[in-house]
Amino acid sequence: LSSPGIFNHQGASMVSIPILGEIYTVIVTDNLTEDASGECCAETQTIRLRTRLRENPDYLWRVLCHEIGHAYIFESGLAEILTDREQELIAQTCGSLMNQLFEKPAWVDELLK
């Protein structure tokens, strides 16, 4: 997760990160499914994180790791052969692994603004 682009759009802090050759935009918003903490949309290459996650930066990082796992599944083509349950299990596993192996990068703080 190297040197993402950081920019502001309509007062919201966003970052853009490369995932398997595609650029995903990460934004903190409340424009998500009702109970979701985070969502990944491969069609728009967008990861959305719930605004309240700013109150707990470590949890925001864990949710972001999980959603990055979904993006990898989509971009690798695995989404075409895995069930929704299998995708969720893999995203959870990848997210947990990333969270344990990597410290929260400094650029994640841009999402807290």
N, C-alpha and C positions, 0 to 999 in steps of 0.2 A: 504494500500500500504506500507507494512512494509519491511524493510531491504532487498532491492533487491541485487542481485549480480551485481557487477560493474567490467567490464573487457574491455580490448582493443583488437581489432581485425583488423589487417592491417591498423593501424593508426586511426581507428574510435573508438570513445567511444561508449560503449553500456551498457545497463543495462538489467538484466533479472528480471522479476516480476511474481509473482504467480497470476494466474487468475483462480478461481474455480478449483484448484488442478493441473492446467497445468502451465508450465513455458513458458512465452512469452519473446522474445528478442526484445528490443526496440533499434533501431539504427537510427542515423541521416544520411541521404544519399540523393542523387538526383536520385536514382533508383526507381522512382515512376511513376505512370500514369501522363501524361503531366501536367495537371492543378491541381493535387491533392496536398494539404498541408500535408496530412497524409494518410496512408493506413494500414489496418489490414488484414493479411492473416492467416486464421485459419489453413489452411493445413500445413504451415510451422511454425505456432505459432510465427509470426513476426509482429511487428508494426514498420512501417517506417515513419519517419518524414522528411520533406524537409529541406535541409541544411540551407536555408535562414531564417528559423525560429529561428536559434541561435541569430539573430539580435534582437529578441524580446522574451525574456524568458517567459514572461507572456502569450503571444500568443502560444508559444510552449507548455506550460502547458495546455492551453485550448484545443489545438488540440490533445494532448496526452490523456486527459480525454475523449474526443470524441471517439478516437480509442479504448481506454479501454472499453468503452461502447459497441462497436462492438464485442470485444473479449468476453465480458460477454454474449452477445446475442448468439454467436456461441457456446461457451462452455456450456451454459445452455440448448441448444437444440432448443431454440426459432427460430433460423434461418430456421429451417425446416418447420415452420408453418406460419411465417410472410412474407409478401411481402417485396420487396426491399425498398419501400417507408416507410412502417411501421418500418423496421429495422433502417432506417436513422433517422426517427423521434424519436425513442427510444434512439438511440445513442446520438442524439443531446440533448435530455432531460437529460439523465444520465450524459453526459459530462458537461452540464451547472450546474447541481446539484453538481457534484463532485467539479467543479471549485469554486462554491460558498461556499461549506461546508468545504473544505480542503485547507489549504495554500499549496503553491507549496513546496513539500518536498525537503530537501537539496540534495538528490541523483539526482534530475532532473538537477542540475548544472553539473553533469558529462556529460550530453548530449551536453553541451554548449562548450565543449573543442574541 
